[in-house]
Amino acid sequence: MLTCALAVALAHSRPTPEFGPATTRATHWGRFVAIALENRHVHAVVVPQIGRLIAFGPRQGPNLLWAQREPAAGDWQNFGGDKIWVAPQSLWGWPPEPEHDGLPHVGTWDRDSITLRSGNSSKSKAVITRTFRLHGRTLIIDQTLTSRGDSAAAVGLWQIAQVPFPREIVVPFAPSDRFPKGYAVYGDTVDSGRWQRAGTSLRLTPGRTENIKYGLAAPTGTLTAVYDRYQVTLSAPFDPQGTYPDDGKAQQIYVSHAPAYVELEVTAPLQRLTRDQSQSLRTRLSFAPLPGANRTGVR
């Protein structure tokens, strides 16, 4: 469902230096009605019908999110983009809850923001609201999970940004008793040794022949995908006293080889919510051009 908070499709907000005012307008993405949020140099597109941010990047430049306009049919369609689930996954298994990933959301927009509101999910019993605002090259995303059930399970917001396959991924080096190498590999997968320490950072060169997932708990809460012309960063606050899903993995990285993309994932601490109680999480998705790069494409 798509509604407009104003009678006009184009509205202006307070200008930011160099980037000018943020504006919203109705548009299309493939066969879907969509809402664009733009300033002078940055372009973002939200598609309420599939409940996600589907495009983000420079105006007249590449989409820095990985997306498919017509994914294969099945019990879950991988449209890509940036979406949100409820953690832990053990609450709903697989595929993702359609109310959060795939079914139409209520979409509204005003002078300088876009809001999506999901339906009530059948398993986690949660409604999720996301509001997108643009400041320079940074998309500020305010997200709220509201419990609509009486489950005793602890839950948390879980944001997934699917990005094109990068040259490398950079994360802070934050070793701990739980993660002595600064990261951990999910499951029984063998660590293929693709991580390298570089001062206060860890650099991952993802492999194109394997599906693998990593988890970490960096206090800065940042994950950065690096390309030849741009870098893309997803960041979230980190609570050192919080209990995070999957044995403390506050940030996660999933590498897919077919199709080839990478997921940058951040989570909120798990909380036990009674009916109508809420949890909020503010994240930032941003990009920066790299010095001296030809900026007509991602690579």
C-alpha positions in Angstrom: 0.0 0.0 0.0 1.4 3.4 -0.9 0.1 6.7 0.5 1.4 10.3 0.4 1.5 12.6 3.4 1.4 15.6 1.2 -0.6 16.7 -1.9 2.6 17.2 -3.8 5.1 14.5 -4.8 8.1 16.8 -4.5 9.0 18.4 -1.2 12.0 20.2 0.2 13.8 20.0 3.5 16.5 22.1 5.1 19.6 22.2 2.8 22.9 20.6 3.8 26.2 22.2 2.7 27.2 21.0 -0.8 24.3 18.4 -1.1 21.4 20.8 -1.0 17.9 19.9 0.3 16.6 16.4 0.5 13.4 15.8 -1.6 10.9 13.0 -2.0 9.0 12.1 -5.1 7.0 9.2 -6.6 8.8 7.0 -9.1 9.0 3.4 -10.3 11.5 0.6 -9.8 10.9 -1.9 -12.5 7.2 -2.9 -12.3 6.8 -1.5 -8.8 5.6 1.9 -7.7 8.4 3.4 -5.5 9.4 6.5 -3.6 12.7 8.3 -4.2 14.6 10.3 -1.6 17.3 12.5 -3.1 19.6 15.4 -2.6 21.9 17.1 -5.1 24.3 14.2 -5.2 22.6 11.1 -3.7 19.7 9.0 -4.7 17.7 6.4 -2.7 14.7 4.4 -3.7 12.2 2.6 -1.4 9.7 0.0 -2.7 6.7 -0.4 -0.3 5.3 -3.3 -2.3 8.3 -5.5 -1.4 9.1 -3.8 1.9 12.7 -2.5 1.4 15.2 0.0 0.3 16.1 -1.2 -3.1 18.6 1.4 -4.4 21.2 3.8 -2.8 24.1 5.6 -4.3 25.3 8.6 -6.3 22.9 10.4 -8.6 23.9 9.5 -12.2 25.9 6.7 -10.8 25.7 3.0 -9.9 23.3 1.3 -7.4 25.5 0.5 -4.4 23.0 -2.1 -3.3 22.7 -5.5 -5.0 19.2 -6.0 -6.3 17.2 -8.2 -8.7 14.1 -6.8 -10.5 12.7 -10.3 -11.3 14.1 -12.9 -8.9 13.4 -16.6 -9.3 10.0 -17.7 -8.1 9.9 -19.8 -4.9 9.0 -19.8 -1.3 11.2 -16.7 -0.9 12.2 -14.2 -3.6 15.6 -12.7 -3.3 15.0 -9.1 -4.4 18.1 -7.9 -2.6 18.4 -4.3 -1.4 18.3 -3.4 2.3 15.7 -5.1 4.5 15.1 -6.0 8.1 14.2 -9.3 9.9 13.6 -10.3 13.6 16.5 -12.0 15.4 17.1 -14.7 16.4 16.4 -16.8 13.2 15.4 -19.7 15.4 12.0 -18.0 16.0 11.0 -18.4 12.3 13.5 -20.8 10.6 13.4 -20.4 6.9 12.2 -18.8 4.6 12.1 -15.3 6.1 8.8 -14.1 7.5 6.9 -12.7 4.5 5.4 -9.8 6.5 8.9 -8.4 6.9 10.5 -9.6 3.6 8.3 -9.8 0.5 4.8 -8.8 1.3 3.6 -5.2 0.8 4.3 -2.6 3.5 2.4 0.6 4.1 4.6 3.3 2.6 4.3 7.0 3.5 6.4 10.0 2.8 6.6 13.6 3.8 8.9 16.6 3.1 12.2 14.8 3.6 11.6 11.3 4.8 10.1 7.9 3.8 8.5 5.5 6.3 7.7 1.8 5.8 5.4 -0.2 8.1 5.2 -4.0 8.0 2.3 -6.3 8.8 2.2 -8.3 12.0 4.4 -11.4 11.4 2.9 -14.8 12.1 5.8 -16.3 14.0 7.7 -13.6 15.7 4.5 -11.5 16.3 6.2 -8.2 15.5 5.4 -5.1 13.4 8.5 -3.2 12.1 8.6 0.4 11.1 11.5 2.0 9.3 12.0 5.7 8.6 14.6 6.9 6.1 16.2 10.3 6.1 19.1 11.6 4.0 21.9 13.7 5.3 24.7 14.2 2.8 25.9 10.8 1.6 24.4 9.1 4.7 21.0 7.5 4.9 19.8 7.6 8.5 17.4 4.7 9.2 15.3 4.7 12.4 13.8 1.3 13.0 11.2 0.2 15.6 10.1 -3.3 16.4 6.8 -3.5 18.2 5.6 -6.7 19.9 2.1 -7.9 19.0 2.2 -11.1 21.0 2.9 -12.5 24.4 5.9 -14.6 23.6 8.6 -15.0 26.3 11.4 -15.1 23.6 13.9 -12.3 23.5 14.0 -10.6 20.1 16.0 -7.9 18.3 16.1 -6.0 15.1 18.3 -7.4 12.4 19.2 -5.3 9.4 20.6 -6.8 6.2 22.2 -4.7 3.4 22.9 -6.7 0.3 25.8 -5.1 -1.7 27.5 -6.0 -4.9 30.5 -8.4 -4.6 33.3 -6.2 -3.2 37.1 -6.1 -3.6 37.4 -6.4 0.2 35.5 -5.8 3.4 37.0 -3.8 6.2 36.0 -4.1 9.9 37.6 -2.9 13.1 40.0 -5.3 14.8 38.4 -5.9 18.1 39.6 -9.2 19.7 37.9 -10.6 22.8 37.7 -13.8 24.8 34.8 -14.8 22.6 36.4 -13.7 19.3 40.2 -14.0 19.8 40.8 -13.4 16.1 38.4 -10.5 16.0 35.8 -12.6 14.1 34.3 -16.1 14.1 33.1 -18.4 11.3 29.5 -19.7 11.5 28.8 -23.4 11.8 31.3 -26.0 10.8 32.7 -24.1 7.8 36.4 -24.1 7.6 38.0 -20.7 7.9 39.6 -20.2 4.5 42.2 -17.7 5.8 41.0 -14.7 3.8 41.3 -12.3 6.7 44.4 -10.0 7.1 45.2 -7.7 10.0 46.0 -4.1 8.9 46.8 -2.0 12.0 43.5 -1.4 13.8 41.5 -3.1 11.0 40.7 -6.5 9.6 40.4 -6.9 5.9 38.5 -9.7 4.3 39.0 -10.7 0.7 35.9 -12.7 -0.1 36.1 -15.8 -2.2 33.9 -16.4 -5.2 33.5 -20.1 -4.9 31.9 -20.5 -1.4 29.0 -19.5 0.7 30.3 -18.5 4.1 29.2 -16.4 7.1 31.2 -14.5 9.7 30.3 -12.8 13.0 32.0 -10.3 15.1 31.3 -7.8 17.9 33.2 -4.6 17.1 32.5 -1.7 19.5 32.3 0.8 16.6 29.6 -1.3 14.9 30.8 -0.7 11.4 31.1 -2.9 8.3 32.6 -1.4 5.1 32.6 -2.9 1.5 35.3 -1.5 -0.7 35.2 -1.3 -4.5 37.5 0.4 -7.0 35.5 3.6 -7.1 33.4 3.7 -3.9 33.2 2.3 -0.4 29.9 1.5 1.3 29.5 1.4 5.2 26.7 0.1 7.4 27.0 1.1 11.0 24.9 0.6 14.2 25.4 1.4 17.9 27.0 -1.3 20.0 26.1 -2.0 23.6 28.9 -3.8 25.4 26.4 -5.0 28.0 23.9 -6.2 25.5 23.1 -9.8 24.6 23.4 -10.3 20.9 22.1 -13.1 18.7 24.1 -16.1 17.6 26.3 -16.1 20.7 27.2 -12.5 20.7 27.6 -11.8 17.0 26.4 -8.1 16.8 27.7 -7.7 13.3 27.6 -10.3 10.6 28.9 -10.8 7.1 27.5 -13.3 4.6 29.3 -14.1 1.4 27.2 -15.6 -1.5 28.9 -16.9 -4.6 25.8 -17.7 -6.8 24.4 -15.2 -7.1 27.5 -13.2 -6.2 26.9 -10.6 -3.5 27.7 -9.9 0.1 25.4 -9.1 3.1 26.5 -6.5 5.6 24.3 -7.2 8.7 23.9 -5.4 12.0 21.7 -6.4 15.0 20.2 -4.8 18.1 20.6 -6.5 21.5 18.0 -9.1 22.3 15.2 -8.0 24.6 12.1 -9.6 26.1 9.1 -7.5 25.0 5.6 -7.8 26.3 2.6 -7.0 24.0 2.9 -3.4 22.6 6.4 -2.9 23.9 9.0 -1.7 21.4 12.7 -1.7 20.6 14.4 0.9 18.5 17.6 1.0 16.5 19.1 3.8 14.5 21.6 2.8 11.8 23.5 4.6 9.1 24.1 3.5 5.5 26.6 5.7 3.7 29.0 5.7 0.8 32.1 7.7 -0.2 33.9 8.0 -3.5 37.5 6.9 -3.4 40.2 9.5 -4.4 41.1 9.6 -8.0 38.5 7.0 -9.1 36.5 7.1 -12.3 33.0 7.1 -10.8 30.9 5.8 -13.7 30.5 2.4 -12.1 31.0 0.4 -8.9 34.2 -1.3 -9.9 
